[in-house]
Amino acid sequence: VVGGAVTAVEAHPWIASIFWRGRFTQRAFKCGGSLISPCWVLTAAHCFPDGTQTKLHRLSVFLGKNAVNETDYTREQKFRVQELIIHHGFDNIQGNFNNDIALLKIIGNGGRCAEESGSVRTVCLPPAKQMLPPGVSCEIAGYGKEREGIWHNSQYLREARVNLLSQDVCTSNDYYGNMVTNNMFCAGCPEWKIDSCKGDSGGPLVCEVNNRLFLFGIISWGEGCSREFRPGVYTRVTNYNRWIAKKTGLASIAAG
Ligand code: 4AZ
């Protein structure tokens, strides 16, 4: 997150951190995610470059994590991945991560899923096709880079507020043109000082509706971070209610 502030996981209790371990390498932070039900984390498809060939035993998921390289047993919950479901329409042929959405079924010791606490909680999905008007302020959170070009991620969870942009503006020639599809939306800030960045992908963009927070976006891509006319691009979660309901068997999600 560029231009944000350090936050506590209790303010974003649905945030998940996804780690990947190579054959000969240590566990490394890979992506963010969001807990949408006790056993399911929603994230970005591009977090798994090996696609359906991804070795599940190399993945681990943490909830309730404030610091990437520290373990806090009083609030963290750790999981293995039982299932990885990547959207069949995910493609990067045009370099724009269309349908950048994936589901992880998590499983902890003793077959348990996530247990609600002050640091761990599910986020609501908005009703299918619900649209918010441009200008609405939403919140992003992640462990990603604080500036484009630095090599390290943030050690601590950070948050920031960005405003939704209209689809017309974001698909105009000054912005991303036809790289941004209807499965995506853009969010940024007027001075281009606040943005998501590398390492935040997969994580949440949440917006408040009637005093409740809903997961409207998955941090997906952008040309660099905090560049002029290059806002962050987010997967439009409300296009996928049916897909999520079908894959998870969570009927309540179809209606939102
Ligand atoms: C990335 O590579 C990434 N500025 C995420 C978000 C943005 C750019 C890149 C948006 O994970």
Residues whose N, C-alpha, C, O or C-beta is under 5 A from the ligand:
A	BS01	4AZ	D195 S196 C197 K198 G199 D200 S201 S220 W221 G222 G224 C225 S226 G232 V233
